[in-house]
């Protein structure tokens, strides 16, 4: 589908009372969300977004900002009739999800998995080193999925998107979000350390921090069940 002049894809599945929207990080596609999407779809509807320029979607002619990505996703969701979903962003996708929560104040849960960019390591070099270190510790199937998507993305589009990712200050933008927030990481995540999530939690009006033991940055692949349980519990808390 086309949103704001850019092509993107949304893979939907499952049935139930709640909608979950999954937004991936830089360089990759929704492929690494598959275990979590399948787990959530047991009880609810799930929409996995493939952002413009990633996976199999064509690269836009010009770089998109984090805010641009957010607006594209909302337009695509409007076309699907999805208006008040739980937003689940991973890595750079967490930044996109924050902007989505600011563009449409639905009051639904905002879940940020391994959010970037840690303010204490806010440089391309330090982020690159952390990414390399973390990728080396991911399970082989996860590392292979990520590397395949990086190859598809290409260096030019990765770097073009990286500039917008580094300019976006999630710690400042999250402070403006009124919705309940779940900050979740794998306990072995080198990209999103615990102190970073705790700092973000202090800036958000209503936030909870969770860690899933024995998992790295792509916590929702092998940790799909505990991540889904955390999402359901926090979403239900907002319903109370």
N, C-alpha and C positions, 0 to 999 in steps of 0.2 A: 504494500500500500504506500501511498505518497502522503506525506504530512509536511506542511510548510515548504513544499517544493523539493523535499528530500525523500528518497525511498528508504523504508525500514520494514521490518517484519515483526509480527507478533504471533507466537505459537500459543494457542489456547487449548485447555483441556480440563476435564473434571467437572463436577456439578456440586453445588452446595450453596449455602447462604452468603458466603463471603468471597470476595475477589482478592487475589494476591497478584501483584505486578512485580516481576523480577527484572532488575536492571543490572546488566553486566558491567565489568570494568574495562579499562583501556586495553586495546589490542586484541581482545578476545571476543567470543560470541556467547550465546546462551547455553552452549553445549555443556559447560561445567555446572550448570544449574539442573541438569536432567534428574539426578537422584532426588534433589529437594523438590523439584516440580512434581515428580511422580508421587512423592510422599504427601505433599500438600493436596494434590488432586484426589486423594482418597476421600476427602471430606468437603473440599471447596473447589472453586474455579481458580485456575492459574493461568496467567498470561506472561510468557517469557518474551521479552523484547530483544530484538536484534537492532542495535542502533545504526544510524547511517554510517557507512564506511567500514563496518566491521562484519566478520563472518562472510556471508555471501551477498551482502548488500553493496550497491555501487558507492564509490567514494564521492562525496560532494565536491564541487569545483573549488569551494572555499572552506577554510576551517570553521568549525562550529564551536561556540562557547558552551560551557556547562549549562547555561541558561537556555541556549538554543536547543540542545539535546532534550532538555526537560519539556520545552514547549512542543517539540516534535512528538514526544511520547504522549503528551496529553491529547494532541489532535488525533493521533492514531487511536487512543482509547475512546475518544468521543465517537469515532466511527464504529466502534464495537459496542457502544452503549455501556461502557464501564466508567462510572463517574465518581465513586467513592471507595477506591480499593485500599487495601493495606499495601504500602509501598516498601519494597525490599530492594535495597541497593547494595552491591558488593564493590569494594575498592573504589575506583572512580565512580562507579554506579551509585555509591552512597552520596556523592556530591550532587549527581543528577537528581537523586530522590529528594534531597534537601530542597533543591530549587523547585521541584514539583510540588512539595508540601507548601512552599511559599506562594507559588502561582495559583494553587487551588487549595484553600484552607478547608478541607473536608472533615477534619477532626479525627480521622482514622489513624491507626498506628503507623509510625515511620520507623522502619527497621534498617539499621545500618550495620552491615557485616564487613569487618575489616576496613573501616573507612579511611580514606586518604584525604589530605596529605598531613602527616605528623608535623606539627609546627616546630618541633625540636630537630627535625631533619629535613627542613624545607629547601632542598636543593636537588637538582636533577642527578648529580653524581651520587649523593647519599641514597636517594630513592632507587637508583639503578643498582647500587651495591646490595641494598636490602632485597630488591626483587630477585637478583641472581642468587643470593643466599637462600631465600625462601623457596625459590623454584627447585633448587637442588635438594631440599628436604621434603618436598611434596611426594606422595606416592607416584610411582612411574606412570600410571594411567592418567593422573592429573597433569603431570609435567608434559606428557605427550600431547594431551588435549590443548594445553596452553600454547606450546610451541607451534603446533599446527595452525592455531588461530593467529599467532603472531606472524607467521609466514604469509598467511592470506592477507592480513592487514597491510603489511608492507611498511618499510621504515618511514617513508615520506608522510603517510597519513598518521602513523603513530606519533611522530615528532610534532606534526601540526596540532594534534589533539593534546599532546603533552603540555604544550604552551598554555592552553586554556585551563587544563587541570591544575597546573602549578600556580596560575594567577588566582584561581578560585580559593577563597579562604573559608573553609567549611566551619571553622571554629567561630567565625563572626556571623555567618549566615544561620547556623543552627540556633543561635541565641534568639533569633526572630521567630522560630517555629513554636507554635502554641500546642501542636498535637503531642500526644504521648510518644516517647522515643525509646526504642530498644537499641542499645549498642552492644554488639556481639562479636567475639573474636575467637579464634582457636588459641589455645594456651601456648602454642609454639609459633605464633604469627610474628615474624620479624618485621613486617611492614607496618602493622598496627599494634604497637606495644600497649600493655595494660595502662600505663600512666597516661598515654594519649587518649584512650577511651574515657578514663576517669576525668581528664581535663575537659573533654567534650561534654561529659555528663554534667559537670559543674556549670557549663554555659547554657544548658537546656533547661527550660522550666520544669519539665517532667520527664526524667530519663532514668533508665535502669541499665546497668552493665552486667553482661553475662560472659563467661568464658567456657568453652567446650574443651575438656582435657584432651591432650594428645593429638591435636590437629593444628595445622599451619594456616596459611592465609586463605586457602580455598577450603574453608571449614565446612561448607555445605555439601561437599562431594561425598566424602566418607562419613561425615557427621550429619547426614541429612535428617536422620530421625531426631536427635536431640535439638537440632536447629529448628525443625518443624514444630517440635513440642514447645520450644521457647516462643516461637511466633504465635502459636495458637493461644498459649497462656497469656501473653501480653495483649493480644487482640481482645481476648475475653475480658481481661481486666478493664480495658477501655469501654466495654459494653456495660459494665456494672454501674 
